[in-house]
């Protein structure tokens, strides 16, 4: 499924305007995930990528400029018995040459649209207070700052499944 977006911003009157589009990946799109390698924090695990793509409640949307992958966003639907289903914006990454051109905001908006289509009552994410770029992107895409949460984690000493 492709979602067409507004052209990227031209930096000068003579700049070439290229069409950016967002594509939702699914089962069988492991090669497209591999293309995003530089945008991920660590090397992509083929087993984890397949498991993610095969899950109906895990979503990855990729922004392209022409044939070039410029960034991605991942979301996970979370359902709770007394709340219903909401979308957790798990990760957003835009490759360096495409930053500050609206790709991040477009990806956030595309995930929000997908969440609404899937019946989610809302969407949320966490960002560090000192991550100005992330906060600006999320606010520009319609997010509302709610609180200053404390994140706790459990490390089980196991890496991604190979």
C-alpha positions in Angstrom: 0.0 0.0 0.0 1.4 3.4 -1.0 0.5 6.7 0.6 1.4 9.7 -1.6 2.7 12.7 0.3 3.4 16.3 -0.6 6.7 16.9 -2.5 9.7 17.5 -0.4 10.5 21.1 0.2 12.8 22.8 -2.4 15.8 24.6 -0.9 15.9 27.1 -3.7 13.7 28.3 -6.6 15.8 26.2 -9.0 15.9 23.1 -6.8 14.3 19.9 -8.2 11.2 18.9 -6.3 11.0 15.2 -5.9 7.9 13.3 -5.0 8.0 11.5 -1.6 5.8 8.6 -0.9 5.2 6.3 2.1 4.9 2.5 1.7 3.7 0.1 4.3 5.8 -3.1 4.4 4.4 -6.5 5.1 5.3 -10.2 4.9 7.9 -10.9 2.2 9.4 -7.3 2.4 12.6 -8.3 4.2 14.8 -6.9 1.4 13.1 -3.5 1.9 13.9 -3.7 5.6 17.5 -4.5 4.8 17.7 -1.4 2.6 17.0 0.7 5.7 20.1 -0.7 7.5 21.8 2.7 8.0 18.6 4.1 9.6 18.5 1.3 12.3 20.5 1.5 15.6 22.0 -2.0 15.0 22.2 -4.5 12.1 18.9 -5.9 11.1 18.3 -9.5 12.3 16.7 -11.5 9.4 14.7 -13.6 11.9 13.4 -10.6 13.8 12.6 -8.7 10.6 10.5 -11.7 9.4 8.7 -12.0 12.7 7.9 -8.3 12.8 6.6 -8.2 9.2 4.4 -11.3 9.7 2.7 -9.8 12.8 -0.7 -8.2 12.0 -0.2 -5.7 14.9 3.3 -4.6 14.0 3.7 -1.9 11.4 6.6 -0.5 9.5 6.1 2.4 7.0 9.0 3.5 4.8 9.4 6.9 3.1 10.9 6.9 -0.3 12.2 9.7 -2.6 12.1 8.1 -6.0 13.6 4.6 -5.4 15.6 5.7 -2.4 14.5 4.8 1.1 14.8 7.9 3.2 13.4 6.8 6.6 11.0 4.6 8.5 8.5 4.6 11.3 7.4 1.5 13.3 4.3 1.2 15.3 2.9 -1.6 17.5 -0.8 -2.0 18.4 -1.4 -2.5 22.1 -4.7 -3.7 23.5 -5.7 -3.6 27.1 -9.0 -5.1 28.5 -10.3 -1.8 29.9 -8.9 0.7 27.4 -9.1 -0.9 23.9 -6.4 -0.6 21.3 -3.8 2.2 20.9 -0.8 2.6 18.6 2.6 2.8 20.2 5.0 4.8 18.0 8.0 2.6 18.6 10.7 4.2 16.4 11.2 6.9 13.9 14.4 7.3 11.9 15.2 9.5 8.9 18.5 9.2 7.0 20.7 12.2 7.4 20.4 13.6 3.8 16.6 13.7 4.1 16.3 15.4 7.5 14.6 18.7 8.0 12.6 18.2 4.9 9.3 17.0 6.4 9.9 13.3 6.1 9.7 12.6 9.8 6.4 14.5 10.2 5.0 12.8 7.1 5.8 9.4 8.6 4.2 10.2 11.9 1.1 11.4 10.1 1.0 8.3 8.0 1.2 6.1 11.1 -1.5 8.1 12.8 -3.7 7.6 9.8 -3.1 3.9 9.8 -3.9 3.8 13.5 -7.2 5.4 12.9 -8.0 3.1 10.0 -7.2 0.1 12.3 -9.6 1.4 15.0 -7.0 2.6 17.5 -8.4 5.2 20.0 -5.0 7.0 20.1 -1.3 6.9 19.6 1.6 7.6 21.9 5.4 7.6 22.1 8.2 8.5 24.4 11.0 11.0 23.7 13.9 12.3 25.8 13.5 15.9 27.0 16.8 16.8 25.3 15.9 15.3 21.9 14.8 18.6 20.3 14.6 17.2 16.8 12.2 14.4 17.9 10.1 16.7 20.0 9.8 19.2 17.2 8.8 16.5 14.7 6.2 14.9 16.9 4.7 18.3 17.8 4.6 19.4 14.1 2.8 16.2 13.3 0.0 16.9 15.8 1.3 15.4 18.9 0.7 16.9 22.3 3.2 17.0 25.1 1.6 15.4 28.2 4.2 14.7 30.9 7.8 14.1 31.8 7.7 10.3 32.3 10.4 8.1 33.8 11.3 5.1 31.7 12.3 1.9 33.5 13.7 -1.2 31.6 14.6 -4.8 32.2 17.6 -6.2 30.4 17.5 -9.9 30.0 21.0 -10.1 28.3 19.6 -11.6 25.1 20.2 -10.1 21.7 17.9 -10.2 18.7 17.0 -13.7 17.5 19.0 -14.9 14.5 
